[in-house]
Amino acid sequence: MNEVKQKREDFINQYPPLNLLNKQDIGKIWAEEDFHLYVHIPYCIKKCDFCYYVSYENKNGQIPEEYLEALKKEIRLYGGMEQFKNRKVRSIYWGGGTPTLMSLSQIKDLLEVIWESFQIHEDVEFCCEVRPGPETTKEKIMLMKEYGLKRVSIGCQSLNDNVLKLNGRNHNSNTFYKTFNMVRECDVFSINVDLMSGLLGDTQETFLYSIDEMIKLRPENLTIYKLEVYLNNLLYKKTLGQEARFITDEEEAEHVEAAYNRLLENGYLLSDNYSFCSEDKYRQIHRYNTWEGEDMIGVGLSSHSCYGLTIYQNDNRMADYMEQLQNDKLPIRRAYEFSVYEDMVRMIIFGIKSVSYPLEKFSRKFGIGADVIFADKLSYLQKEGYIDIKDGILNTTLKGALYADDVVRIFYPDRYRDAVLAHKARG
């Protein structure tokens, strides 16, 4: 540590020192960071047994106009805020629910409102979730392409029809292939397919069959979610009556490890702890940029947002959501302002989950190294083989990727350690 020199020299009224000023940083004075937009369409023809999101069954396959009018009003309210006047939307993600239940005119109207309300980045990443089914049409995909659709995410979950039926999915493998091939014909930049591990009735053989079929189809992205039996879904109710028995966590981990190895052996790259891409250029902008701390505004029933150091959520009751908007108010239900230290925790958590994280990003953001703030924890994770730090890059090992959501909990303060574990144990 430097010693204090008692000289009463040079009155200080500015820090950092003024001699650090330079011409290169002038352009950064009024620079506005891009942000990201999530749009929630909470309607499905049938709600899957494992679904825990806020959504409604609508067997007639139509999206109520009153919901879309409220959603468009929420978008316009944000668009009129000074905080977004000079910022561009870098990515748009439509999720649900089933966004493609909207009609062609509803899709066009919603897109027009988004484009009228915000400045849209010239290379915006627009992603839409779709269900394998008749509502996902070539006409809808091509219309969305006119507005920059670059990524279509297809909810497959499994290619075993019996497994799909046991878990309450309302499509079969044949419908998935038809939908996949149709989207491929539309020449969308990137197709993502969602699979689930640990589904009711799934075995290692049936799970790896789905993986092998994906390797043949070669979607640009493949995401593998673990089925959790949350306390608010239909599968949980089935377990209460002993109608359902799931494989253990250990068996599920064996299935996923075998799948990860098979995908890596066949040329896929690990994008993060639960998804793969065929090339780096297909890494999802919406996910990784928000993981690095860029703002995301969520619109629609129950949507989550993160703005600056605040996370917040919309009303999750339709009546409350609609009433707030009728009164020209944003339908925000609850919020939490987190500290700079919690932001540091957030960055290191998502750095580990993103499987390759330049630590210089942490130092640039906070002015101090992650190896200083989290020295003991990072050392422990390296020793246990979950991560490897080399040449300033924090790399997550395959073992670390498989258990990343367990690994990162060591950074949680004790009072958060068991947060969001609202699901039934397996086995």
C-alpha positions, -999 to 999 in steps of 0.1 A, spaced: 0 0 0 12 35 -8 22 57 21 6 91 28 30 120 20 22 150 42 27 180 18 -7 197 16 -2 198 -22 -28 201 -50 -64 207 -39 -85 179 -52 -121 185 -64 -124 160 -92 -119 122 -95 -109 106 -118 -81 131 -125 -89 155 -154 -57 146 -172 -74 113 -182 -97 131 -205 -93 122 -242 -109 127 -276 -118 90 -281 -143 90 -253 -163 120 -265 -186 98 -286 -196 79 -254 -210 109 -236 -245 106 -250 -243 70 -262 -275 51 -254 -273 13 -248 -296 -9 -268 -323 -28 -250 -344 -59 -255 -381 -66 -257 -400 -96 -246 -437 -100 -256 -459 -125 -238 -489 -141 -256 -504 -162 -228 -528 -184 -248 -526 -221 -259 -550 -245 -275 -541 -269 -246 -518 -262 -216 -491 -289 -213 -492 -309 -180 -457 -297 -171 -463 -259 -178 -459 -235 -149 -461 -203 -169 -492 -180 -167 -512 -190 -197 -548 -199 -206 -563 -226 -227 -583 -213 -256 -596 -243 -275 -610 -222 -304 -575 -213 -313 -580 -175 -312 -563 -147 -293 -588 -123 -276 -587 -89 -292 -591 -72 -258 -558 -88 -246 -540 -76 -277 -554 -41 -274 -541 -40 -238 -508 -53 -249 -504 -27 -276 -513 0 -251 -486 -12 -228 -461 -11 -257 -472 25 -266 -468 36 -229 -432 24 -229 -426 39 -263 -437 73 -250 -412 73 -221 -381 95 -223 -360 66 -211 -365 48 -245 -366 77 -269 -330 74 -281 -324 37 -276 -328 9 -301 -344 -25 -296 -317 -50 -303 -338 -81 -299 -375 -90 -298 -387 -123 -283 -423 -135 -287 -431 -162 -262 -461 -177 -245 -483 -195 -247 -484 -199 -284 -478 -166 -303 -487 -181 -337 -523 -185 -325 -526 -149 -336 -541 -143 -370 -521 -128 -398 -538 -94 -392 -531 -96 -355 -495 -104 -360 -491 -75 -385 -509 -50 -362 -487 -60 -332 -455 -57 -352 -466 -23 -366 -472 -10 -330 -437 -22 -319 -421 -5 -350 -441 27 -344 -433 28 -307 -395 22 -307 -364 27 -327 -356 -8 -340 -319 -19 -345 -311 -24 -382 -300 -59 -374 -327 -67 -348 -329 -104 -337 -366 -112 -338 -375 -146 -324 -409 -163 -322 -418 -194 -303 -441 -218 -323 -459 -250 -316 -458 -279 -340 -494 -275 -353 -517 -262 -380 -516 -226 -366 -479 -223 -375 -483 -215 -412 -459 -205 -439 -478 -173 -444 -473 -162 -408 -435 -170 -409 -431 -151 -441 -450 -121 -427 -427 -120 -397 -397 -123 -419 -407 -90 -434 -401 -75 -400 -367 -92 -394 -377 -126 -381 -343 -144 -377 -350 -172 -352 -379 -196 -348 -380 -217 -317 -401 -249 -320 -413 -267 -289 -407 -303 -297 -398 -318 -262 -396 -354 -275 -399 -374 -307 -415 -403 -289 -452 -401 -293 -460 -421 -261 -438 -397 -241 -455 -367 -256 -489 -381 -248 -479 -390 -212 -468 -354 -206 -499 -338 -220 -485 -324 -253 -510 -319 -280 -488 -327 -310 -470 -358 -323 -437 -364 -339 -451 -363 -374 -465 -328 -368 -431 -317 -356 -414 -329 -387 -440 -311 -409 -435 -278 -390 -397 -281 -390 -396 -287 -427 -420 -258 -434 -399 -234 -414 -368 -246 -431 -384 -239 -465 -390 -203 -453 -352 -199 -451 -352 -185 -415 -317 -176 -404 -319 -199 -373 -341 -227 -361 -340 -236 -325 -357 -268 -312 -366 -273 -276 -362 -308 -260 -369 -318 -224 -350 -343 -203 -365 -364 -175 -400 -364 -191 -425 -389 -177 -420 -422 -195 -387 -412 -211 -358 -436 -210 -322 -431 -221 -330 -449 -253 -360 -427 -262 -342 -395 -251 -311 -403 -272 -333 -412 -301 -346 -376 -301 -310 -363 -299 -300 -385 -329 -329 -373 -349 -319 -337 -342 -284 -344 -353 -298 -356 -386 -321 -325 -390 -293 -301 -380 -312 -272 -365 -289 -243 -359 -298 -243 -322 -309 -270 -298 -320 -264 -262 -324 -290 -236 -345 -281 -206 -349 -304 -175 -384 -312 -166 -392 -300 -131 -425 -308 -115 -435 -274 -102 -462 -272 -75 -485 -253 -98 -488 -277 -128 -509 -306 -137 -480 -331 -135 -477 -323 -98 -513 -332 -92 -507 -365 -110 -479 -373 -86 -502 -367 -56 -524 -395 -68 -493 -417 -76 -503 -416 -113 -468 -406 -123 -433 -417 -114 -403 -400 -127 -367 -411 -131 -343 -399 -104 -321 -368 -107 -291 -391 -111 -307 -410 -140 -317 -377 -157 -281 -364 -153 -268 -396 -170 -292 -392 -199 -282 -355 -204 -245 -362 -201 -248 -389 -228 -267 -364 -250 -242 -336 -245 -213 -359 -255 -232 -371 -285 -239 -336 -297 -203 -324 -291 -190 -355 -310 -213 -345 -340 -200 -310 -344 -223 -290 -321 -209 -263 -298 -220 -257 -263 -236 -222 -263 -244 -222 -226 -251 -247 -199 -283 -260 -216 -282 -251 -253 -261 -259 -284 -254 -242 -317 -240 -254 -349 -218 -223 -353 -210 -193 -331 -229 -170 -354 -261 -186 -342 -257 -178 -305 -288 -161 -293 -284 -124 -289 -315 -119 -266 -303 -144 -240 -266 -135 -239 -269 -98 -240 -295 -97 -212 -272 -121 -193 -245 -95 -196 -267 -69 -180 -284 -51 -209 -319 -39 -201 -349 -61 -211 -385 -48 -210 -412 -75 -207 -447 -67 -219 -478 -88 -214 -494 -106 -186 -470 -117 -158 -439 -107 -179 -406 -100 -161 -383 -71 -168 -348 -59 -158 -340 -22 -160 -308 -9 -146 -305 -24 -111 -342 -32 -108 -361 -64 -117 -399 -62 -118 -429 -82 -129 -463 -74 -144 -496 -83 -129 -503 -120 -132 -541 -118 -129 -558 -108 -162 -583 -85 -146 -556 -65 -127 -535 -63 -159 -563 -50 -179 -575 -25 -153 -541 -9 -149 -538 -3 -186 -573 10 -188 -561 36 -163 -531 44 -185 -507 29 -160 -480 3 -166 -493 -30 -151 -463 -35 -128 -472 -58 -98 -439 -60 -79 -402 -50 -81 -368 -54 -64 -339 -30 -65 -307 -49 -61 -273 -37 -50 -240 -34 -70 -227 -65 -52 -258 -84 -63 -251 -72 -98 -216 -87 -95 -231 -120 -84 -255 -118 -114 -226 -113 -138 -205 -142 -125 -236 -165 -124 -244 -158 -160 -207 -158 -169 -205 -194 -157 -238 -204 -173 -226 -189 -207 -197 -214 -205 -170 -189 -217 -167 -156 -200 -139 -130 -205 -132 -118 -170 -121 -84 -185 -159 -77 -190 -164 -80 -152 -134 -57 -145 -145 -32 -170 -180 -30 -156 -171 -29 -119 -136 -16 -118 -124 -46 -99 -117 -82 -108 -140 -111 -102 -109 -130 -89 -107 -104 -61 -144 -103 -52 -149 -141 -55 -114 -155 -50 -123 -183 -26 -154 -195 -45 -136 -194 -79 -107 -213 -65 -130 -239 -51 -149 -244 -84 -116 -248 -102 -104 -273 -77 -136 -293 -81 -134 -293 -119 -164 -271 -126 -145 -243 -142 -111 -235 -157 -96 -200 -158 -70 -195 -185 -57 -164 -203 -83 -143 -186 -112 -165 -198 -135 -183 -173 -144 -215 -191 -171 -238 -177 -162 -275 -180 -187 -301 -193 -192 -312 -156 -198 -276 -147 -223 -271 -176 -243 -302 -165 -246 -289 -130 -243 -251 -136 -276 -243 -119 -263 -260 -88 -228 -246 -91 -238 -210 -93 -258 -212 -60 -226 -210 -40 -225 -173 -50 -260 -167 -35 -261 -150 -1 -273 -176 25 -308 -161 26 -312 -168 -12 -296 -202 -13 -329 -221 -16 -348 -195 -35 -371 -206 -64 -369 -243 -55 -406 -246 -57 -408 -281 -72 -413 -317 -62 -382 -338 -57 -377 -367 -81 -373 -404 -73 
